[in-house]
Structure formats: C-alpha cells, structure tokens
C-alpha cells in the first residue's frame, strides 16, 4: 500500500464523561514524513508534562 500522508494526533484520555467525549486534536496531513516528524517532536516537547498523548499516524490509501 502506498502512504498518502502523515498526521499528528493529540489525545487526552478520561477527560470526558465517556471515551467519545475525550479531548482530542488533529494537526492535519503532511505529505512529507520529515515535516510531520518535526511537528510531532514539537508537540511531544510542548505536551510532555500534560495529560496529552501524542501520536504520529500514517494514512494508507485513504485509511489511517
């Protein structure tokens, strides 16, 4: 499968009354993995002492 893009997600578990209400943020898709990794590392530093989990995700043929 070809990779269409890379994205960064922040997720804060147990912040809502049920999982679907938990706080989350998505930074958008990046075509270049190195660009996405730079943003990912920045978010990891910014939110290292918080409730947020930061993840780098890839989109394969319309799925991620």
N, C-alpha and C positions, 0 to 999 in steps of 0.2 A: 504494500500500500504506500502511496505517496503521501508525504506530510504536507498539508496545506498551510499550516501556520502554527505559531506558538503563542500561548497566552499565560497570564498570571492571575491567579485567584487568591483572594484572602477570605478566610472563613473563621468565624468566632463561634465555636460550639457552645451550646447551652446558654445562649443569650436571649432566646425567645421562649415562649411558653411551650412550644413544640419544635422539632427539628426544622420543619419547613419555614418557621418564622425566625430562625437564627440569622444573625447579621452576616452578610457576605458582600464582596466587592469583586468586580472583574475589570481588568485594565484594558482589554481589547486584544485583538490578534496582531501578531508580528510575523512578517514573512521571514525575517532573519533570526535564526536561533541566538546568535551572539547579542543582538539587540534585546531580545526577550530575557536572556540570562542577566544582562546588565540591570534591567528593571527589577528582575526577581531578586538579585543580590541587594539592590537598594531597598526594596520592600522588606527583605529579611532583616536588614540593619534597622530600619525605621520601627519595625514592629517586633523586635526581638524580646522586649520585656513587656509584652502585652498579651492579651487573650487571643490574638490572631494567629492562625496557621496560614502560612504562605506556601503556595504550590505552583510549580511551573508545569503547564499541561501542553499536550500537542494535539492538533486536530488532524486526524487521518480521514481523508475522503469524506468530509462532512460530519465526522464523529469526533468526540473528544472525551 
